[in-house]
């Protein structure tokens, strides 16, 4: 679906990211925050089965790609998945799946780790989203999530805007407060282990000077949570 809003052409999310895929910047300053968090919290082990939910260009897959693990990258955008396939040299077993996060094609208890980066602003129903994740995780499994901080969305605008070859586009974004995200995670039975709200600092501005207007604003919400182990104790 397309419609024009001022100078911006409005696209549905899948169409927007298809349009953006070739020029999408997966090395903006926020990667200085979420990538170290991911590496510290994901705790991969031999034989680990990992789902990258909303994998986009495959940035997280490229970071975690190593022998002895299995990774499934899921995205709604064909264009993003095509770029991911081109840029990820597989050291592990990697499968790419086009699917909506509103209805994922996996059975319960499939994955040891679920990672999700910069997806929540396209999620309307937090409970449904996290319920699917909790169901797909094995006991003891971990969720590692990053999303744009609501304060940053209020500063820059909640809708996602981008320019490709001089044409301006936007797609709808949703603002979720930090407490709403944390509560939704807990309500599906996951235990929040870490919840950080790092701000834009001078190092990030040095990488992208136009971010000077964002200095001091919380940039991301970084969350790690775990599903409980199954108890072997008899009643």
Phi, psi and omega in degrees: 000133180234142168204157183260131176239101185062232180271001183256134173273125185272129180234149169295154186308313182298318179293321180298312183286334170298316181294325187273342194306318184293334184241007182299131182270102179261025177226032179287169188301337180295340177294339176292344180259312189279329182292315175298323178296314179303310183296327181285328191256343190286323173054061179287149179224162178302132182086002183297137174252121190236136175248124172259106188266110188082053191289341178057233182282000181085021183301311180294322179298318179298324180290320188263353184299118180201160180296149171092003177231163178241133182234136171242122176257125182242133174207152178282336187269121175298322181295318178294318179296322178297318178294320179300316179300321182290326191260351181258112175271110192289121167259332175254180174278115184239131174238141180246129186231127173271118182197158175271142178287356174280342180207088185274140187270048182230148177276163181297150176069028184276328192239147174273332181221138169238125176243147183208119183242124172058045181247329191300335179289354173251011180255125177272315186255099182297319183298315180297319180298309182286332176296317177300317180297313180299322180293320183284338180285141170285160174306134184084356181291162187235144172249129174238122189225141169231147176206158179296133181294141180300328177295324177292321178298320179292329180285317188259349184106137185285331178285149180272121182240145180203164181233133177229119178051044175082356179258139186257135182228159171210155174222157190290139174236152181244138178264126174241127177291154184299317181295328178292320178296310182298318179296319180296322177296315181293325183293340178264010173093011176267146178262122179285121180262329181210137178217110184240151178227067184292146182258162174294128181241181184296328179297320179291321178295324178297326177285329183216088185306331180293348177281004180303325180289348180259359184305127179089348179278136174304129186266313186225161163253124180244123186226136172235134181218159182227145174271139184295152174285154175283128180281136176265003183284135177274153179287000000 
